[in-house]
């Protein structure tokens, strides 16, 4: 499996200039794309863009970095069926710095440092790099800090779990497991919103960015811990495919963003693979209304039914907790929809 190791760079001098050169390559690919569309020509492939972009010495960029930019441009374009946005090198809406490299030969690791473009960048090596280096990138965050991301091919040696579990995602509790266990939502945004409001009203942009980063890191740490506890315990994990992007356009947007459903599912997927388990996303349609014992449809429905947390099945008389019942239905596959994606373990 492929893991990404992320390390903060201590001396990022020179990376901003390289990032500006990357932006030039990216925007040139966009201009070629626009020209092809204007003249009704076929969209250029990644190979075409790499052949057209032969300015490695003039831009002071490694040829593998230029190839990585062209490949990512084509992936983004094909994914959304349109030209990606321009990358800005200056101004209030400056794009965050990004310097990719496409092969291991573009960078050399030397102890707690990395040598790239004949420059030595010292790292906070908080954990050893494992596996075979494939590719990576330098990336800047909103606070101007630079990180080195290394993608490595590794072999999993973590113990496998046992049994299976269904997981229903929610807003009152982050996740409810089919065995009755509940993972409480931390409400990280609410915890820091007063400090954030004070910084924004005072016009302290740097302080506001730092608080936003704190919120992101606290949420990510909690989701890492919660997903690791589940992935290490169960061999098969079935999660509902709740549409977070659609709910983010509803009045519940703030709670949806704070819950971090998409990040939680991503963590569960790759951690299940590391523990040689199986991760499945299943259609959650009717899982709340269907009885997990007999399958009869009689549970709460609609927005008005969201306040109903327990209900009794009119067919068999079973008493159900709303979330636990949905998790059991996801695990058993007792719903109207079909399973969507399946990621078998190693």
N, C-alpha and C positions, 0 to 999 in steps of 0.2 A: 504494500500500500504506500501511498505518497503522503508524507507529512510536511508541514511547513514550519520551519524554525525561525523565530523572529527575535532579533537582537537590536538593541538601541545602539546607535553610532555615537561615539564620544566626540569625534572631531569631523563634523560634516562639511568642512571647508572644501569648496569645489563642486559639491553635488548640485548646488543650485544652478551653476552654469551648465552642467550636463543636463539638468532637467529642462532648461530653456532650449537646448539643442534637440532634446526629445520632442518638445512641443513643436519645433519647426518641422520635424519629420512627420509628426502626426497631422499637422495642418496641411502639409504638402500632400499627404495621402487623401485628405478631404478635398483639396482642390482638384486632384486627379479624378476623384469620384464624381465631383460636380461636373467636370468637363465631359466625362463619359456619359453622364445622364443627360446633359444638355444636348449632346449630339446623338443621343439614342444609341450609344454603343453599349456593349456588354460591360458589366461591372468588372473592374480589374481584380484579379485574384491576388493573394498574398505574394505569390511568385512574381507577378507583374510589378507590384509595388516595390518589392525588394530590388528588382532589376533596374527600376527607374530611380531608386534612391541610392546613388553611389557617390556619397559625399562624406565618407567616414573620416578622412583626414581633415577636410574643411570644417566639419562639425566637432572634431575631437571626440568622436563617439566610436566605440568598438562596433565592428560590423555585425556582431551577434546582437548588440543592443538595437541597431537599426532594424534587423530582421524581426526581433521580438516586438517592436513597435508596430511594424507592418502586419504581423500576424494578429496582434490584439485588435488593431483597427478593423481587420476583416471579420474577426469573430464578433465584435460589437455591431458592426454594420449588418451582418447576416442575421444576428439574433433579433434585431429590431426592424430590419428591412428598410433602413434609412441611414443617411450619413450621420455618424456620431458628432457630438458637439465639438466646437473648436476648443483647443486648449490655450488659455491665456497665460502669458508669462509676466504680466504686470497689471497694476490696477487694483481696485477694491475687490474685484471678483477673480483674482488670480487663481489659477488651477494649482492644486497641491502638487508638489514636486514628485516626479516618478521617473525612475531610470531602470528599465528592465534589461535583463541579459538572458539570452536564449539557450546558452550551453554552459557547462561547467568550466570550459576552457577560458571563459571571459573573466573569471575571478579565481584568485588563489587564496586559500586559507592558510594563515601562518600564526599558529598559537591562538591568542585572543585578538587577532587582527585579520582583516581581509584586504588584499591588494587588488585594486581595480583601476584600470586606466593609469597604471604606474604610480598610483597613490595608495598610501597605507591608511586604512581606516580602522581605528581601535574600537572594540566592541565590549559591551557588558555581556560577557558570556555566562549567563546565569545557569545554563545547562549545556552538556556536551552535544555536539552535532552527531547524529547517528544516521547510518545508511549511506547510499550513493547519491552524491549531489547531481541534480538534474538541471535546474535553472533557478532563477530568482529575480529579485529586484531590490532597489533602494526606494523607499517611500517616505514621504513627509506627512506628518499629521497636522491638525489645525493649529497646534501651538508652535509649529516650526521645528519640531523634533524629527530627526531622521532615523529610520529603522532599516535594517537589512533583513530581507525575507529570503529564506533558502528552502527550496522544495527538494526533498530527499526521498529516495526509494528505500523503504525500510521493511523489515520483517516483524510481524507482531509476535511478542512473547508474553502477552498478558493472559492471565487465567480466564477461561471461558465461564459464562454464567450458566444458570440452569432454569428451566421452566420458561413460561411466557407470560406476557402482560399486555393489557390494553390500556391506552392512555387517552383521556379526554381533556383537551385544553380548555381553559376558561379564564375569566377575569377576576372572579372572587378568589379562586385558588388557581395558581398557574397550571397545575396538572393534577388530575385525579386518576389513580390507578385502579385497575379492575379488582385488586385485592383489598380495596378500601383505603389505601394509603393516599394522603393528600400532600402536595407540595405547595406551600403557601407562597403567594406572590409578594415580593419584597416592597413594591411601591417606591422604587428608588427615586423617581422624579419628584414625588410628593415630599420626600425626605429633604431634598435640596432645593425645592422651588423657591423658598423664601430668600435664601442666600443668592440664588440666581436672579431673582427679581430686584434685589437691592443693587447688585452689580450692574444690571442692565439699566436701571433708572439713573445710576450715577455715571453712566457712560464708560464704565471700565470694561472695555472689550476683552482685554487679555484675561482679566479675572473671570469674565463670563465664559470664555473659551475653556479655561481651566476647570470650571465647575461642570460644563458640559462633558469634558473628558472624564472627570471624576464619576459622573453619573454613568457614562458608558462603561467604564472599567469596573465599577461596583456591580452593575447588572451582568456584565460578561463573566465576572468571577463567580457570581451566584449561579448562573446558568451552567457554567463548567462543572461546578460541584454537584449540582442536582442531576445533570445528565450523566456524569460519571458514576454516581451512585446507582442509577437505574441500569446503565449499560453493563456494569460489572456484576450485577445481580441476576439479570435475565438473559436467556439465550435468544429469545424472540420478542421483539417489541413492535406493537401495532399502534400507530398514532393516527388520529383523525386529521383530515386534510382541510382544516378550517382556513377560510380565505382571509388572511390577515390584511392584504392590500385592499380588499373591498370594504372590510370593516374600518379600515383607517380613513375612509371617506365618510364615515358616519359620525353621529354625536359621541360615539365611544372611542374616537380616534386617540385621545390622550392615554387612555387605559390600554389600548391595543399596542401602541408604541412602547409603553412602559413594560408591558408583559414580555415582549421579545419572543413571540411564538416562532417566527422563522429562524431566528438564531438558535433557539432551543432545539428545534427539529434538526437543524444542521449539525449541532453538537451531538445529538443522539445518533444520527446516521453514521458519522465517522467513528465515534467511540464504540458503537456496536461492532463495526468492522474490526477495530483494534482488539476487541475481546472475542473475535471470531463468532459473533452473533449475527442475527438477521434483523433488519429494519424494514418495516412495511408502512406505507401510508395508505390508509383506507378511506373510502367515501363515508362521511359521517351523516349522510342524509337519513332521517328517521331514527337515528340511534337514540335520541332523547325520548321519542314517543313510543317506540317499540318495547314491549316487555322482554327482559332478558331471560325470563323463565319459559314463557309460552309463545312469545313472538307476536302477541296481539297488539294492535295499534290503539293506544288509549291514554298516552301520557300527555303532559302539558305541551302546548304548541303556541306559536306566535310570540310577539313581543310581550303581550299581557301574561303569558305563561312563564316568563323568565323569573318571576318572583316565586314560583312554585318550586321548592327544592325537594319535596318528597311527595309521592303519589302512590295510590293503590291501584293495581291492575283490576279492571272490571271483569276480566275473563277468569283469572286464576286466584285473585285475591292477594297476590304477593305485594309486599310493601317495598318500594324502591326509593333509594336516594337518586336524585336526578343525574348527577355526574357519574356515580359508580355504575348505574345502569347503562349509561352511554358507553363507558369504558368496557363493560362486559360485552355489549353488542359489537363494538369494534373488534374485540378479540375473537368473538365467535363468528364474525362475518354476517350477523343477522341484521341486515339493512337492505334497503332497496337498491343502493348504488353498488358499484363494483370496485375492487381494489385497483389503485392507480399505479403505484410504483413499488418495486420490490428490490432491495439491495441484499443479495445473499452474502453471508459471511465468508471469510477466507478459508 
